[in-house]
Amino acid sequence: METERERREAEFLAAYDPRAFAPVAVTVDVVALTIRGGELCVLCVRRAEPPFEGEWALPGGFVREDEDLAGAALRELAEETDLPPTPHLEQLAAYGAPERDPRMRVVSVAHMVMAPDLPEPRGGGDAAEAAWRTVAEVEQGEALAFDHARITADALERARSKLEYTSLATAFLPAEFTVADLRGVYETVWGRPLHAANFHRKVLSVPGLVTDTGRLTESGGARGGRRARLYSAGPATALHPALLRPAAPEPRSGR
């Protein structure tokens, strides 16, 4: 038997008019990060259509009625860049400034993707071109469309912060890696040099960060030294103790 609450709920929904509120569209934008040639890179697309035709932007687009946010983010990434699905996708934040999109009121839910050595992208959909651009190029080059510069800056800070207290750094590495490889990720994402011996000691002191595979590299590197031990990502997701980011060096005062 229908309860009083259920009856009132049904009456309310039958009389509800969504047109009483201003329409708001929902989009997704994707900040894809990888390390290429020892540099942290961001995936960008050159827009083929207005608004901001011809300008660099993040991959993204409108969410369809039959998909959730994560599905929309992965679909747009595949359509606009032809990149394969990646293992690490996380929601970053929502951006809803009233005039962030000149077409209409649009709220964007941004996502982050992180994976090791992702391949060259190919533009598709409404993207005339897709390319990996270094963080320096994005921060110092031509401005990104919409509010994508802010979204990218937020994603970079999220990634840099999460390296301190999570095992996120291993998402930038292949299945097996050396401690030196792991240190390279931290140095690249943080933009700071790290003391090799201290880093090695700290990494091995964090329970569950890495797992010793029992194997060694095939060679000892360019200088012919000892072969390095190979590790894989450990079971830990949170790091205790944290690997804290070193402070930025003080700028030198000119004379």
SVG drawing of the C-alpha trace seen along z (x, -y; Angstrom):
<svg xmlns="http://www.w3.org/2000/svg" viewBox="-2 -46 84 58">
<polyline fill="none" stroke="black" stroke-width="0.4" points="0.0,0.0 1.2,-3.5 2.3,-5.5 1.4,-9.2 5.0,-10.1 5.1,-8.2 1.9,-9.8 3.2,-13.3 6.4,-12.5 4.6,-11.3 2.4,-14.4 5.4,-16.7 7.3,-15.0 4.3,-15.1 3.9,-18.8 7.6,-19.6 8.7,-21.9 12.5,-21.9 12.0,-24.9 11.5,-27.0 15.3,-27.1 17.9,-28.4 19.4,-25.6 22.9,-24.5 25.1,-22.2 27.7,-19.8 31.0,-19.1 34.1,-17.2 37.7,-18.4 40.7,-16.1 44.2,-17.0 46.3,-14.1 49.9,-14.0 52.8,-11.9 56.6,-12.1 58.3,-12.2 62.0,-12.8 62.4,-13.6 59.8,-16.4 56.3,-16.5 53.9,-17.0 50.2,-17.9 48.0,-16.7 46.4,-19.6 44.2,-19.8 43.9,-22.6 40.2,-23.5 38.8,-23.1 35.5,-24.9 34.3,-28.1 34.5,-29.2 38.2,-29.7 38.7,-28.1 42.4,-27.5 43.5,-27.8 45.0,-25.2 42.7,-23.6 42.3,-20.6 40.5,-17.6 36.8,-17.5 33.2,-18.0 29.6,-17.8 28.3,-14.9 25.7,-12.8 22.4,-11.8 23.3,-8.2 26.8,-8.3 28.4,-9.1 31.2,-11.6 34.1,-9.2 32.7,-7.6 32.3,-10.9 35.9,-11.9 37.3,-8.7 35.2,-9.0 36.2,-12.5 39.9,-11.6 39.6,-8.8 37.6,-10.8 39.8,-13.9 43.2,-12.3 42.9,-8.6 44.7,-7.6 44.0,-4.2 42.3,-3.9 44.6,-4.5 44.7,-2.9 44.7,-6.1 41.7,-8.5 40.5,-10.6 38.1,-13.5 39.9,-16.8 37.3,-19.5 34.2,-21.3 34.4,-24.7 31.3,-26.8 32.1,-30.5 29.0,-32.0 31.0,-33.3 33.6,-30.6 32.0,-29.5 30.6,-32.1 27.9,-29.8 25.9,-29.3 26.1,-28.5 28.4,-25.4 29.7,-23.6 32.8,-21.5 33.9,-18.5 37.6,-18.2 39.5,-14.9 43.1,-13.9 44.8,-11.0 48.3,-9.9 50.2,-7.1 53.8,-6.3 55.2,-7.3 51.8,-7.6 52.0,-7.5 51.7,-10.3 48.1,-11.5 46.1,-12.1 43.5,-14.8 39.9,-13.8 36.3,-14.9 36.3,-18.6 40.1,-18.7 42.1,-19.8 45.4,-18.7 46.5,-16.9 50.0,-17.2 52.0,-16.7 53.2,-20.0 55.6,-20.5 54.5,-22.2 56.8,-25.1 55.2,-25.5 51.7,-25.5 52.6,-27.9 54.7,-30.3 53.3,-29.9 50.0,-31.0 47.0,-31.0 44.7,-28.0 41.0,-28.4 38.2,-28.8 39.6,-28.6 41.8,-25.6 44.9,-27.4 43.4,-27.4 42.3,-23.8 45.8,-22.7 47.4,-24.6 45.1,-23.0 45.9,-19.5 49.6,-20.1 49.4,-21.2 47.2,-18.2 49.8,-15.8 52.7,-17.5 51.0,-17.3 49.8,-13.8 53.3,-12.6 54.1,-13.5 51.5,-11.3 50.3,-8.7 51.9,-6.2 50.8,-8.3 54.4,-8.5 54.3,-4.8 51.5,-5.7 54.1,-7.4 56.3,-4.3 56.2,-0.9 55.5,2.3 59.2,2.7 61.5,-0.2 64.5,-1.2 64.7,-3.6 66.5,-6.0 63.6,-5.8 61.2,-6.6 63.4,-9.5 63.3,-10.9 59.5,-11.0 59.6,-13.0 62.3,-15.4 60.3,-15.9 56.9,-16.5 58.3,-18.6 60.8,-20.4 63.4,-20.0 66.7,-17.9 66.8,-15.3 69.7,-13.7 70.0,-10.2 71.1,-8.4 68.6,-10.1 65.8,-9.4 66.8,-5.7 66.8,-5.4 63.4,-7.2 61.7,-5.1 62.7,-1.8 61.6,-3.0 58.0,-3.6 56.1,-0.4 54.4,0.8 55.6,-1.9 57.6,0.5 58.1,4.2 61.4,5.9 61.0,8.1 64.3,10.0 65.5,9.0 68.3,6.7 68.6,4.5 70.3,6.1 73.2,3.7 74.8,1.2 73.9,-1.9 75.9,-4.1 78.9,-4.2 79.1,-0.4 78.4,-0.4 76.6,2.3 73.2,3.5 70.3,1.9 67.6,3.7 64.2,3.7 61.0,2.9 57.3,2.8 54.5,0.7 53.7,1.9 50.3,2.3 50.3,-1.0 48.2,-3.8 48.9,-6.2 52.5,-6.8 53.5,-6.8 55.8,-8.6 55.2,-11.0 57.9,-12.0 57.8,-15.7 58.5,-18.1 61.7,-20.1 61.3,-23.8 61.9,-26.0 65.3,-27.5 65.4,-31.2 65.9,-33.5 69.3,-35.1 69.3,-38.9 71.1,-40.9 73.7,-43.5"/>
</svg>
